[in-house]
Amino acid sequence: MNPQAAYGLLAHGLIFGALLSLLPLGTLRPRAGLAGTAIALLAGIAPAMHAAFGPPSVTLLCLALLRLIPQPVNLLGPRLALGLCAAAALLYPTSAGWGGVDLHALGYQPWALGAALLPLGAALWLRGQVFWLLILAGDLAAYAAGLFDNLWDALVDPLLILVAAIVVARHAAGRLIGRWRQHRAA
């Protein structure tokens, strides 16, 4: 098994475990996440996820790992999730041939993309966003180590965008329900 396949299988196992840790299990939540990881690897769920989605981005893996710790950290809020969805709306259609520029192809020779990430890294550092700065460093390290052929693939993936879309939809639904209740009470 090559390093890319091993990374993909282990990462999808951890992502499945993080998904199970979202269940309302109280104090059993961390154990359910770890058990879900083992089940995903042993029962064939992780290979199926790897076949369906491909290798997950390091960003998604880090967000999953932050869900598995005893005091989970939720870094993917509605505003950031909306930004990810907007970026995906630009990135993925151009890679499918829409428009004159293939943004995904820029990731194969990532000097321009890397240069664009410098101001992002500086902004994260100035705002004290340590977790996001570490995730960005992990993305760049995974690309530099050869786990990904394209820098974009280390940064984002379709499953991350799906999770971001769910966060946006859930937030919008919550706001609509809140307005409906307010209107109904008035």
N, C-alpha and C positions, 0 to 999 in steps of 0.2 A: 504494500500500500504506500503510495507516495504521500509526501507531506500535505499537499493540497487536499487530497481525499480524507486523510486523517483529521485535518483541521475541520473540514466540512461536516464529517460525522460527529465529532465531539461537540462542535459548536451547535449543531442542530439538536443534539441531546440536551445541552444546557438550555437552549431556547425553549424546548418542550417543557423542561423542568420549571423554567421561569413562568411559562404559561399556566402550569398547574398551581404555581404559588400565588396566582391571582384569585384562586378560589377562596371563599370566606371560611377558612379553617381555624382561625384564631392562632393559638400558640403552636399548632401543628403545621402552619404554613411553611416554615423553612424546611421541615422534614419532608413535606409533600413535594416540595420543589426538588430536593435531592433524590427522593424516590422516583419522581417523574423522569429525572435525568437518567437514572439507571434503567428504568423500564423502557425509555425511548431507545437506548442503546442495545438492550437485550432483546426486545420484542420486535425490532425492525422498524420502529417509527422514525428514528433518526435517518436511516438510509432512504426511507420513502420521502422524507422531507428534503433530503439532499438531492434526490432524483427529481423532485417536483420543482424546487426553488433554486437549486445550484448552491454553491458555497455562500453562506451569509456574510455580510460585511462585518468588519471588526466593530463598527459602530453598534450594530444590532447585538453582537455577542456581548459587548461591554454593558449595554443597557440590560440585557438578560442577566448577566452576572450581578449587576447592582440590585436586581429584583430577588436574587437568591440569598443575599446576606441577611442576617437576623433582623437588622433594622433597615428595610429596603429603602432605596433612594429612587425617586421617580424624576428623571431628568427630562422626559418627553412631555412637556406641557402643550396645551392647545396652540399657542402662538408658534412655537418651534415646529410642531407637527404640521401646521398650515404652511410654514416656510418650506419644509421638506416636500410636501405635496406640490407646492408651486415649482420648486426646483425640478422635481420629477416630471412635471408637466412640460418643462423645457427640455430636459435631458432625454427622456425616452422617445418622444416623437421624432426628434432630430436623428437619433440613432436608427430609427426605422426608415429613414430616408426623407422625412418631411423637412422642408427648408433647405437652404444651401449649405449649411454647416453641420457636420456631425460632431456634436459636443462630446459624445462618448469616445470618439476616436482620439480626442485630445489627451485622454488618460493613458494612451499607449506610449506617448512621449511627453511626460508630464511636467516639463519645465514651466510651461505657461500656467498649468493648473497649480503646480507647487508654488509659483510666485503669487498666484491669487490667494493661496491659503496663508501666506505670510501675514497680511493684514487681519485675516480672521483670527489667527493665533495671537496676534498682538491685542486684538480687541478682547479675546477671551482672557488673556493675562491681565489686562487693565481692569476688567470687570470682576476679576477674582473667580472666574469660572474654572476651578481647578479640575473638576471631573471631566468637563468637556475638553479642556486642554490635554488631559491625559488620554482621553479617547482619540483625539486627533493625533497625538503622538503615537498611539498604538496603531492607528490606521496607516500612518506613514512608515512605521517600523515593519508592519506586515507586508506592505508593498516592497520596501527595500529588501526584505528577507526573501522575496520571490514567491510568497504565498499567492499573490495576485499578479496577473499580467497587466492589468489596467488599474490605475489609481482610483478611478471612479468606483470600481467594484469593491475596493477596500473601504470606501467612504459610505456608499449607499447600495441597497439592493432592493428588489421588488417586495420582499417580505417586510423590510423596514418601512417601505412606503405604504404597504397595506396596514401595518400597525399604526402609522401616522394618520392614515385616512380614518381608521376606527376611532382614534383619539379625537380627531376633528369632528366626526359625526356624533360621537358621544357627547362632546361639549356642546355642539349645536342643539342636539336633542334636549339636553338638560336646560339650556337657555329657553328653548321653545316651551317646554313644560312649565318652567318657572313663570314665563310671561302668561301662559294660559291660566295657571293657578291664580296669578295676580289679577288678571282680567275677570276671572270667574268670581273671585272674592269681592271685587268692587261693585 
